[in-house]
């Protein structure tokens, strides 16, 4: 069983606010925007800014912010060298998070498409809940999931951040409103 004192963390700035990056001995444990829904209490965690997992995640995020991730590349391909500790999620949540990693950059899925992709087409609401609990903001791209009609819906880090991330990835035109993705 993982103890909270086994978690190392560091902060980094992003174009959309401060991020907390966390790692366990098994790998990257999570990334949360400041003020994000479902962010864990970090009081028992240990500040360790030179942790290898955290530095590797920070480098990937910086490359992302600078636009150095190729269009069409999935998170799974991009994260091959990064160890992720998904142990905080249930088996169902982990299946959803794994499916999220297959959505290529610059593309979006609907909640229904994602539910079908994991073999649970009637579990759309449960998929939405699992997406909302994704502890790996940006790296496991839950921001690439839109409502069934392409509408901008829920994002634990805030809809405005979801819109900004999709614009950065060119999956949403900057001239369009959040309710009309391209």
Residue, then its C-alpha position, 0 to 999 in steps of 0.5 A: x500500500x502506497x503511503x502519502x509520505x512516499x509521494x514526491x512533488x514539485x511545482x512548475x508554471x504552465x501557460x494556464x497556471x501552476x501545476x503540481x507534479x507528483x511521483x511515487x517510487x513506481x513512477x509519475x503519480x499525477x499532475x494537477x492544475x492549481x485549484x483543480x477539482x479532485x486534486x489530492x491533499x499534498x500536505x504529507x508529500x515531500x518536496x523533491x524538485x530533482x526527482x527523476x520522474x518529475x524532471x522527465x514529466x516537466x521536460x515533456x510538458x515544456x515540450x508540449x507547451x512549446x508546440x513540440x509534440x507532433x500532430x497525430x501522435x498519441x499520448x501512448x507513443x509520446x509517453x513510452x519512456x515515462x513510467x506512470x503509476x496508475x495505482x490510484x485508480x480503479x480497474x475501470x478508471x485505469x481502462x478509461x485512462x489507457x483509452x484516453x492515451x490512444x487519442x491522437x494529438x489534434x483529434x477529439x473523441x466523444x464520451x460515447x466513442x470512448x465508452x465504446x472503445x473500452x467495450x462498455x458502450x452503455x457506460x457513458x456516464x461512468x466514463x465521464x466520471x472516470x475522465x473527471x478523476x484522471x490524475x494526469x492532466x495534459x499527459x493523459x489527454x482527457x481534454x480531448x473528449x467532447x460531448x456527443x454533439x461536439x460541445x465543450x463539456x466538463x474539465x476538472x481544470x476548468x473549461x477555459x483550460x480545456x479550450x486553450x489546450x485544444x487550441x494549442x493542439x489545433x483541435x479547436x480553432x481560436x476563432x470558434x467559441x468553446x461550444x463549437x469545436x472544429 
